[in-house]
Structure formats: C-alpha cells, structure tokens
Amino acid sequence: MSNITSLKDVGKILRAKRNEMGLSQQALAIQANVGNRIIGEIEAGKPTCQFDKVAHVMQQVGLQLRVVTTNQG
C-alpha cells in the first residue's frame, strides 16, 4: 500500500498502473467515459481535479483510495 501525500502521488500511481495494463491515456479515457484531458490532469497531479472523477478513473484500473486512521494526533 502506498502512502499518498499529494495529488502528484495519485497521478504517478495511476500512470504506473495504466502503463502496466498497456493502456494509453485515450484508451483509459474511453473505458472510464471521461475526456482525455481528465486523464492527463489526474496524472499530472493537477489540484483542481474533481475527487469523484479521480476515484472513478482509479476504480477503472482496479485501484481505490482509502482513508486510514493513524496514531498521530
């Protein structure tokens, strides 16, 4: 499990998974029913990406975001 500290981390993880699956940005956009621009923005870690779109695209490649409680205040 990866610790995500920024949207850039999310983008790197998504890009790696997409490449592992042999998908182009365009192919993933079609599969996720979003525009090509959305995939590029997520992978670039653009801070204005809508959370629901990020979660949906990640789900399309078998990834999910989870929130876990830590022992830090």
matplotlib code that plots the C-alpha trace (Angstrom):
import matplotlib.pyplot as plt

x = [0.0, 1.4, 1.2, -0.2, 0.8, -0.2, -2.3, 1.0, 1.4, -2.0, -1.1, 2.1, 0.3, -2.4, 0.1, 2.1, -1.0, -2.2, 1.1, 1.2, -2.1, -0.9, -3.5, -2.9, -4.4, -7.0, -7.9, -8.4, -10.5, -12.8, -13.0, -13.8, -16.1, -14.2, -12.3, -8.6, -7.8, -9.1, -6.6, -3.7, -4.7, -5.0, -1.7, -0.1, -1.5, -3.5, -5.0, -8.3, -9.3, -12.7, -12.4, -15.3, -13.6, -10.2, -11.9, -13.9, -10.8, -8.8, -11.6, -11.5, -7.9, -8.6, -7.3, -9.1, -8.4, -8.8, -8.6, -7.0, -6.6, -3.1, -1.8, -0.8, -3.0]
y = [0.0, 3.4, 6.5, 9.3, 12.8, 14.8, 14.6, 14.2, 10.8, 9.8, 10.7, 8.7, 5.7, 5.9, 6.4, 3.4, 1.2, 2.4, 1.6, -1.8, -2.6, -1.4, 1.3, 4.7, 7.8, 7.8, 4.1, 4.7, 7.8, 5.8, 3.0, 5.5, 7.5, 10.8, 13.1, 12.6, 15.8, 14.4, 11.5, 13.9, 16.3, 13.5, 12.0, 15.5, 15.9, 19.0, 20.2, 21.2, 17.7, 16.6, 13.9, 11.9, 11.8, 10.8, 8.0, 6.8, 6.6, 4.8, 2.3, 1.6, 0.3, -1.6, 1.0, 2.6, 5.4, 4.6, 6.7, 5.0, 6.3, 6.7, 7.2, 10.7, 13.4]
z = [0.0, -0.9, 1.3, -0.7, 0.4, -2.7, -5.9, -7.7, -5.9, -7.1, -10.6, -10.5, -9.2, -11.8, -14.6, -13.5, -13.3, -16.7, -18.3, -16.5, -18.1, -21.6, -21.8, -23.5, -21.9, -24.7, -24.1, -20.4, -21.0, -23.3, -20.7, -17.9, -20.1, -19.4, -21.6, -22.5, -20.7, -17.4, -17.5, -18.3, -15.5, -12.9, -13.9, -13.7, -10.2, -11.1, -7.8, -9.4, -10.4, -9.1, -6.5, -7.9, -11.3, -9.7, -7.7, -10.8, -13.1, -10.4, -10.0, -13.7, -13.4, -10.2, -7.7, -4.8, -2.3, 1.4, 4.5, 7.5, 11.0, 12.3, 15.8, 15.0, 16.7]

ax = plt.figure().add_subplot(projection="3d")
ax.plot(x, y, z, "-o")
ax.set_aspect("equal")
plt.show()
